[in-house]
Amino acid sequence: MPRTITVGLDGSPESRAAAEWAAREAQQRGLPVKLVQVREPVPEPMALAMLLGADTHQHWTEKVLREAAEELRSGHPGVEVTTQHVTGQPAEALARAARDAELLVLGSRGLGGIRGFLVGSVGLAAVASTERPVVLVRAGEQAVEEPARDETGAPSTTAATRPVVLGLDVGSPDEALLAFAFDAAARRNVPLRVVHGWKPPPYYAYGMALEPAVERETAKAEAAAVTEVLRPWRQKFPGVEVVEQPHFGSPSLLLIEASREASLVVVGRRVRRTSFGARLGPVVHAVLHHCAAPVAVVAHD
């Protein structure tokens, strides 16, 4: 049985944008889409108080799921779409639903005209607890992986194609992350822009300016490390144009800037199981809140 691309649907414009993104991705991958709606358990006293409105609420949720599925089938006739109702805490229920999925896709609310995500507690918890790749999609904009259009509305033949952007840590490169990013670029037939942010050597005090010679040598070493990590992947994906961009500076800020022209931003999340629960690193947290493109978070050991 093939994996599905699973979407968390709550009827919001953001979740509908996530479903639309998932359908396009499913078409590229030849996979079905599963729309999942989570019903939170209601405490008994509240359930008794809501008894008269329970049928109305159930009718509304079923209608939302049914209409979203019909819309996807109409817009993407080659994609199989199924639906599922589950009960539980949303983040945990979505993580369970995505256990056998190829991807989990969620909506993320944009901050008005500001380039950024308002990622709620459910979205963050789902990302932190799901070991399958998770993609967060914002609503209200043209799908950035689609080609730009000319004045007649036809796809432009001259506009530059938006790349996939990969955030790379050369100190701990992960095969699952690299494979996901290269595969995403290959499927979209776009360049892969590899962003690596590096900082001064540890013996430099905070705020201390780098000596020019040290900066040049460090930059050369970091660039060589990026090239070495990517070498076998260039061979596996010879059709993907790779642009290496190692820069001095914060990885978060470099990725947020690169996202302005990206179709997809891909970052890794190291799986850390502690007594306090799963945690997101600072780079992933910043990217999820502020990137202008859909963000794929790939969990790895």
C-alpha positions as CSV (number, residue, x, y, z in Angstrom):
1,M,0.0,0.0,0.0
2,P,1.6,3.4,-1.0
3,R,2.3,6.0,1.5
4,T,0.0,9.0,1.5
5,I,0.5,12.7,1.8
6,T,-1.4,13.5,4.9
7,V,-3.0,16.9,5.5
8,G,-4.3,18.3,8.8
9,L,-7.6,20.0,7.9
10,D,-9.6,22.3,10.2
11,G,-11.5,24.4,7.6
12,S,-9.3,27.4,7.9
13,P,-7.9,29.1,4.7
14,E,-4.4,28.0,5.9
15,S,-5.4,24.4,6.1
16,R,-7.1,24.6,2.6
17,A,-3.9,26.1,1.2
18,A,-2.0,23.2,2.8
19,A,-4.4,20.8,1.1
20,E,-3.9,22.5,-2.3
21,W,-0.1,22.3,-1.9
22,A,-0.3,18.6,-0.9
23,A,-2.4,17.8,-4.0
24,R,0.2,19.4,-6.3
25,E,2.9,17.5,-4.5
26,A,0.9,14.3,-4.7
27,Q,0.6,14.8,-8.4
28,Q,4.3,15.1,-8.8
29,R,5.0,12.0,-6.6
30,G,2.1,9.8,-7.9
31,L,0.7,9.4,-4.4
32,P,-2.8,9.7,-2.8
33,V,-3.8,12.5,-0.4
34,K,-5.4,11.9,2.9
35,L,-7.3,14.8,4.6
36,V,-7.4,14.3,8.4
37,Q,-9.7,16.2,10.7
38,V,-9.1,16.0,14.5
39,R,-11.9,16.2,17.0
40,E,-10.7,17.0,20.5
41,P,-12.4,15.0,23.3
42,V,-14.8,17.2,25.3
43,P,-15.0,16.9,29.1
44,E,-18.3,15.3,30.2
45,P,-19.9,18.4,31.8
46,M,-19.2,20.5,28.7
47,A,-20.4,17.7,26.5
48,L,-23.7,17.6,28.3
49,A,-24.1,21.3,27.9
50,M,-23.3,21.1,24.2
51,L,-25.6,18.1,23.6
52,L,-28.2,20.0,21.6
53,G,-25.5,21.5,19.3
54,A,-23.5,18.2,18.8
55,D,-25.3,17.2,15.7
56,T,-24.9,20.6,14.2
57,H,-21.1,20.6,14.9
58,Q,-20.7,17.2,13.5
59,H,-22.6,18.2,10.4
60,W,-20.3,21.2,9.9
61,T,-17.1,19.3,10.4
62,E,-18.2,16.6,8.0
63,K,-19.2,19.2,5.4
64,V,-15.8,20.9,5.7
65,L,-14.0,17.7,5.1
66,R,-16.3,16.6,2.2
67,E,-16.1,19.9,0.4
68,A,-12.4,20.1,0.7
69,A,-12.0,16.6,-0.8
70,E,-14.4,17.4,-3.6
71,E,-12.5,20.6,-4.4
72,L,-9.2,18.7,-4.6
73,R,-10.7,16.0,-6.8
74,S,-12.1,18.6,-9.1
75,G,-8.9,20.6,-9.4
76,H,-6.6,17.5,-9.5
77,P,-8.5,14.7,-11.2
78,G,-5.5,12.4,-11.3
79,V,-5.0,12.5,-7.5
80,E,-6.8,10.0,-5.2
81,V,-8.2,11.8,-2.2
82,T,-9.5,10.1,1.0
83,T,-10.7,11.5,4.3
84,Q,-10.5,10.5,7.9
85,H,-11.9,11.8,11.2
86,V,-9.8,11.1,14.3
87,T,-10.3,11.9,18.0
88,G,-7.6,13.2,20.3
89,Q,-5.3,16.0,21.1
90,P,-4.5,17.6,17.7
91,A,-0.7,17.4,17.7
92,E,-0.6,13.9,19.0
93,A,-3.4,12.8,16.7
94,L,-1.8,14.3,13.6
95,A,1.5,12.7,14.5
96,R,-0.2,9.3,14.7
97,A,-2.0,9.9,11.4
98,A,1.2,10.8,9.7
99,R,3.2,7.8,11.1
100,D,3.0,5.9,7.8
101,A,2.7,9.0,5.6
102,E,5.3,10.3,3.0
103,L,4.7,13.8,4.3
104,L,2.5,15.7,6.8
105,V,1.3,19.0,5.5
106,L,-0.1,21.7,7.8
107,G,-1.4,25.3,7.3
108,S,0.4,28.2,9.0
109,R,-1.2,31.6,9.6
110,G,0.6,34.6,8.1
111,L,1.1,37.8,10.0
112,G,-0.8,40.1,7.7
113,G,1.5,42.0,5.4
114,I,4.6,40.9,7.4
115,R,6.7,38.2,5.9
116,G,6.4,35.5,8.6
117,F,4.5,32.7,10.1
118,L,2.4,32.7,13.2
119,V,2.9,29.1,14.1
120,G,0.6,28.0,16.9
121,S,1.2,25.5,19.6
122,V,-0.4,22.7,17.6
123,G,1.8,23.3,14.6
124,L,5.0,23.5,16.6
125,A,4.1,20.4,18.7
126,A,3.2,18.4,15.5
127,V,6.6,19.3,13.9
128,A,8.4,18.4,17.1
129,S,6.7,15.1,17.6
130,T,6.5,13.8,14.0
131,E,9.3,11.8,12.6
132,R,8.1,12.0,9.1
133,P,8.9,15.2,7.1
134,V,6.4,18.0,7.9
135,V,5.6,20.9,5.5
136,L,4.0,24.1,6.7
137,V,2.2,26.2,4.1
138,R,0.8,29.7,4.5
139,A,-2.4,31.0,2.8
140,G,-3.3,34.0,0.7
141,E,-0.5,34.0,-1.9
142,Q,0.1,32.4,-5.3
143,A,1.8,29.1,-5.0
144,V,5.4,30.0,-5.1
145,E,6.5,26.8,-6.9
146,E,4.2,27.7,-9.8
147,P,5.9,29.6,-12.7
148,A,5.4,33.3,-12.8
149,R,2.8,34.5,-15.3
150,D,3.0,37.1,-18.0
151,E,0.4,39.8,-18.7
152,T,-1.8,37.4,-20.6
153,G,-1.9,35.0,-17.7
154,A,0.2,32.3,-19.5
155,P,3.3,30.9,-17.8
156,S,6.3,33.2,-18.4
157,T,9.1,31.7,-20.4
158,T,11.6,34.4,-19.3
159,A,11.0,34.6,-15.5
160,A,13.6,32.9,-13.3
161,T,12.4,29.7,-11.7
162,R,12.3,29.8,-7.9
163,P,14.8,27.4,-6.4
164,V,14.5,24.9,-3.5
165,V,16.6,26.3,-0.6
166,L,18.4,23.9,1.7
167,G,19.8,24.9,5.1
168,L,23.0,22.8,5.5
169,D,25.1,22.2,8.6
170,V,28.4,20.8,7.4
171,G,29.3,19.7,10.9
172,S,26.5,17.1,10.9
173,P,25.1,16.6,7.4
174,D,22.3,14.1,7.3
175,E,21.5,11.8,4.3
176,A,17.7,12.0,4.8
177,L,17.8,15.8,4.7
178,L,20.0,16.0,1.6
179,A,18.0,13.3,-0.2
180,F,14.7,15.2,0.5
181,A,16.1,18.5,-0.8
182,F,17.8,17.1,-3.9
183,D,14.6,15.1,-4.7
184,A,12.4,18.1,-4.3
185,A,14.6,20.2,-6.7
186,A,14.7,17.4,-9.2
187,R,10.9,16.9,-9.2
188,R,10.3,20.6,-9.7
189,N,13.1,20.9,-12.2
190,V,14.6,23.9,-10.4
191,P,18.0,24.7,-8.9
192,L,19.0,23.7,-5.4
193,R,20.4,26.7,-3.4
194,V,22.4,25.4,-0.5
195,V,22.8,27.9,2.3
196,H,25.4,27.4,5.0
197,G,26.0,30.0,7.7
198,W,29.3,30.0,9.6
199,K,30.6,31.8,12.6
200,P,34.1,32.9,13.8
201,P,36.4,30.3,15.3
202,P,35.6,29.6,19.0
203,Y,38.7,31.4,20.3
204,Y,37.3,34.8,19.1
205,A,35.5,36.7,21.8
206,Y,31.8,37.7,21.2
207,G,31.7,40.9,19.1
208,M,35.4,40.8,18.2
209,A,36.1,41.6,14.6
210,L,37.7,38.9,12.5
211,E,41.1,39.6,11.1
212,P,40.9,39.7,7.2
213,A,43.4,36.8,6.8
214,V,41.5,34.6,9.3
215,E,38.1,35.5,7.7
216,R,39.5,34.5,4.2
217,E,40.9,31.2,5.4
218,T,37.8,30.3,7.4
219,A,35.6,31.2,4.4
220,K,37.7,29.0,2.2
221,A,37.6,26.1,4.6
222,E,33.8,26.4,5.0
223,A,33.3,26.6,1.2
224,A,35.4,23.5,0.8
225,A,33.4,21.6,3.4
226,V,30.2,22.4,1.7
227,T,31.5,21.2,-1.7
228,E,32.7,18.0,-0.1
229,V,29.4,17.2,1.5
230,L,27.5,17.9,-1.7
231,R,29.9,16.0,-4.0
232,P,28.2,12.5,-3.9
233,W,24.8,14.1,-4.1
234,R,25.7,16.0,-7.3
235,Q,26.6,12.6,-8.7
236,K,23.3,11.0,-7.7
237,F,21.3,13.9,-9.1
238,P,23.3,15.1,-12.1
239,G,20.3,17.0,-13.6
240,V,20.0,19.3,-10.5
241,E,21.8,22.6,-10.7
242,V,23.4,23.2,-7.4
243,V,24.3,26.7,-6.1
244,E,26.6,26.7,-3.1
245,Q,26.2,29.7,-0.8
246,P,28.4,29.5,2.4
247,H,28.4,32.9,4.1
248,F,29.6,34.4,7.4
249,G,26.5,35.0,9.6
250,S,23.5,33.6,11.3
251,P,22.1,30.5,9.5
252,S,18.5,31.6,10.5
253,L,18.9,35.1,9.0
254,L,20.5,33.7,5.8
255,L,17.7,31.2,5.3
256,I,15.0,33.8,6.0
257,E,16.5,36.1,3.4
258,A,16.9,33.3,0.8
259,S,13.3,32.2,1.4
260,R,12.1,35.4,-0.3
261,E,12.9,33.8,-3.7
262,A,12.3,30.2,-2.9
263,S,9.7,27.6,-3.8
264,L,10.4,25.6,-0.7
265,V,12.8,25.8,2.2
266,V,14.2,22.6,3.6
267,V,15.7,22.3,7.1
268,G,16.7,19.5,9.4
269,R,15.5,18.7,12.9
270,R,17.6,16.5,15.1
271,V,15.4,14.0,17.0
272,R,16.0,14.6,20.7
273,R,13.9,12.7,23.2
274,T,14.2,14.2,26.7
275,S,12.1,14.2,29.9
276,F,10.7,17.6,28.8
277,G,9.5,16.2,25.4
278,A,10.6,16.9,21.9
279,R,12.3,20.2,21.1
280,L,12.9,22.3,18.0
281,G,16.3,23.9,17.5
282,P,16.7,27.7,17.3
283,V,17.2,27.6,13.5
284,V,14.1,25.6,12.8
285,H,12.1,27.7,15.2
286,A,13.2,31.0,13.5
287,V,12.6,29.6,10.0
288,L,9.1,28.3,10.8
289,H,8.1,31.7,12.1
290,H,9.7,34.0,9.5
291,C,10.3,32.3,6.1
292,A,8.2,33.6,3.2
293,A,8.0,30.2,1.5
294,P,6.6,26.8,2.5
295,V,9.0,25.1,4.9
296,A,9.8,21.4,5.0
297,V,11.2,20.1,8.3
298,V,13.0,16.7,8.0
299,A,13.6,14.8,11.2
300,H,16.8,12.9,11.5
301,D,19.0,11.2,14.2
